[in-house]
Structures are given as structure tokens and as C-alpha cells.
């Protein structure tokens, strides 16, 4: 059972300066282009829920997972630029998690199915890479390095035939984590 309405009160506020100073933009849902509201972003506060922030418009480019908390200078903390251009609210998922990962794009090569976190694709499935996936249930974070490290990408229910089309051309995904209640 997926409950997409559970985060109706999700809220993130972006600030142009460090320490929650300067102009701000409050967001309670997805925003595909924040550049009309802020010139730059150096800090943010997540009051409720979880969000993914992106350094390009239309949910493209480098991503970072933001859970409830204060990020007074998140660029230096996370190595991000001041170019947050879009954000996506992550709805809480209740129920099972299921995803098929494929070694090659367009669902080619070796396929493996996940229902729980995988800290190392190479060790667990003997796969050298993950280039496409089909998310049947749940919200997932895919990481470029094992042990849930490095750059990440958010995927929700749907087919992802080619990660390069999502602005992730140079990334290989080596670990996957469910976004569950413990993330909120």
C-alpha cells in the first residue's frame, strides 16, 4: 500500500545565504525550476518530510537527499554548489519494496531483484554495473559507490531504461537503499 498523501505537510525552505539569511523560498511540493525564486542557495531547513534537491532544472543532474533538519551551510558540508535548481518531495511509502536492476541499459544483461537494501552490487550479485532498473514498489536511493557512499540518484515506481537520459552519464550504481520510515 502506497500512501502518496501522507506528506501533505512536507516543507523545505531555501535561503540565499548561509545560516538561514537573505531571501528565502518555501516549498511544500515538487518544484521543477527554482531559479525564478532564488539566485543561489547556501542553506535550507527541512521542517517536515524528505526532499531530493537537484543542481539542474527538471530534476536533473547531481542530487542530494534532505531529511528533516537544519543545513546552515550545506554546500560545504555536502560538496554541492550553490546552484540548487529544482527539488522533489518524497512521499512516504508504506508496504513492500521491490526493484529489478539490470547490468546494461534498456533492461539488458544480467538481472537481479531487490527487496531490501544492497550495500554492494558486485559482491551480492556479481554484477559489474547497474545501467537500468524497474522499480515496482517503494522509493529508493541508488549510490555510485558501495556502502551507500558517493553521489546518489532517487528512483520511485517506474521504468528507468537509461540513466544517461537523467543526467547521470558518468555514474555507475553500486549500492541501493530503501527510503523507509527511518528516513523521515
N, C-alpha and C positions, 0 to 999 in steps of 0.2 A: 504494500500500500504506500503510495507516494502522496505526500500532502504538500502541495505547492503553496497553499495559503498560510502555512504556519509562520512565515517570516513577514507577515503584513507590517510589523513594526520594525523591520530592519532599518538601520540608519547609519550612514557614514558621513562625516563632514571633512572636507578637504580644505586646507589653508595654504595660502601662497607662501607664507614664511614659516620658519622653524618655530617650535614652541606654541603652536596654535595662534599665530599672529597674522595680521594682514587680512585681505579679502578672503571670504570663505564661500564654499558651495556645499550645500546639504543635499544628500541624495538618499532616497528611500526605495529605489528600484534600479533597473538597468539604465545606463547612460552610454550611448554609443559614441558621443563626441562631447567631451567636457571643455574643449578649447574655447568655446564661446563664453564660458563662465569664469575661467581662471587662466592667467598667463602661464603660471607654473604652479608646482605643488611641492612643498617641503615638509609638511606634517599633516597628519589626519587623526581622527578619533572615530573608532567604531563603537557606537553606543549599544547596538543590538544586532545580532545576526552575524553573518560572514559574507565577505565580498572577495572577488578577484579584481585586481587592478591591472591595467594594460598600458604599455608605453606607446601604443598606436591606437588610432580610432577604430571603431567597429570590432573591438575585442581581438585585436591582432597584436603580434609582437611579444616582447617579454612580459611575463605575468608574475604576480605575487599574490599569495593567499593572505587575506587580512581577517583575523578573528577579533572578537570583542577586546578592546583595549585602546591605549593611547600610544601614538607613534610620534613623539615630539620632533624627531629628526630621522625619519625612516629612510631617507636616501642614503645617508652614510651607514646606517645600521644594516641595510639590505643591499647596498651597492646599486641602487636604482638611480636613474637620472631624475631630473625634476619635470619630466615630460609625461605625467600621467594624463592620458588622453581619453580613456574610457574605463568604465567599471561595470561589473555584473554582480548582482545579488545572487547568492547561492541559497536556494530553498532547502530546508531541512528534509532529508529523506528518512522515512521510517519503513523498514522492511528489509528484504534481502538485497544483496549486491551481486551483480553478475556482469562480467565483461570478457569478451574474447579478444585476445591480442594476436597479431599476425606479424611474422618476420619481415614481410615485404608489403609495399603499398598495394592498394586495391585488393586487400584480403588475400594476398598471395603468400606462398611459402608455408612454413610451419605455423600451426595454430595452437594456442593454449587457452584454457578457460580459467578465469579467476573468480573467486567468490569471497576472498579475503585479501588482506594486504600482502604484497610481494616485495621483499626488500632487495632481491637480486634475481632478475630475469635469467641471467646467464647460468647461475647455479641451480635454480629451481627447475627451469625448463630446457636448459642447454640451447637457448636462443641467443644469437649474437646481436640481435637488434629487434626493435619493435617499430614498424613503419606505418601500421594502420590498426584500427580497433573497432569493435562494435560493442557499445555499452548498452546492455539490455536493461539493467536496473542499477539505480544509485548514481551518486556523484563521486568522481574520482579525481585524484591528483596524480599526474604522471611526472616522474623526475628523470633528469638526464643522467644521473649517477645512481649507483646502488646506495642502499641505506637511506633513501629519501633525501638526497642531497642534490645541490645544483639547481639549475633553472627548472621551472615546472610548467605544466600545462593542465588546465582544468578541462575535464570532459564530463558531460552529462548524457543521459539517454540519447542514443543516436549512432549513426554510422560515420566513421572518420576514415575515409579511403586514402587520404594522402595528407600527412601533417605539414608538408611543404606549402600547401594551399592555405594553411592557417598561420603563415608567417614563422614557421618553425623549421626552416630548411636545413639548418646545420645540427639540429638536435637528434640525439639517439635517446630513446627512453629505456632506462634500465631498472626502474622500480616504480611501483604503483601503490597508492594508499587510498582507502575509502575515506570520504568526508562523512563522518558519522556524528552522533550526538556529542562525543567527547571534543569535537572541534568547535562547538558553539559555546 
